[in-house]
Amino acid sequence: MRALNIQIQTNREPSLDVDRLRRILDDLSNLKPLVESAIRDEGGEHGLLMNYTYQTADLPAFWVAVQERLLSVPDFGEKARNCSTIIASRGDDGWENYLLLQHFDPFIET
């Protein structure tokens, strides 16, 4: 089983519509059978920190869905990219073998 984690640091994009973001991330959770399970965790002392972790058997297909439904949405995707980090586990070792797919800092290579 592969996993994809989306972490959002809302303080990095104050104009982000957090309710809309939650709806999009929750909708991604409902992409059955592509998504087998999803976990949402929120908290943070210096602004809202959101973590969504999705378990999927088809990581490439789910990554395409994330790009289409979150990162490429007109008038929203850029804001999401400005405050998100997205990583994928690539092997059976969990997060020991990961791939950075998206980072809010444009100087960090993905």
Stockholm file with secondary structure:
# STOCKHOLM 1.0

chainA/1-110         MRALNIQIQTNREPSLDVDRLRRILDDLSNLKPLVESAIRDEGGEHGLLMNYTYQTADLPAFWVAVQERLLSVPDFGEKARNCSTIIASRGDDGWENYLLLQHFDPFIET
#=GR chainA/1-110 SS CEEEEEEEEGGGCTTCCHHHHHHHHHHHHTCTTTEEEEEEEEECSSSCEEEEEEEESCHHHHHHHHIIIIITCTTTHHHHHHTEEEEEEEETTEEEEEEEEEESSTTSCC
#=GC SS_cons         CEEEEEEEEGGGCTTCCHHHHHHHHHHHHTCTTTEEEEEEEEECSSSCEEEEEEEESCHHHHHHHHIIIIITCTTTHHHHHHTEEEEEEEETTEEEEEEEEEESSTTSCC
//
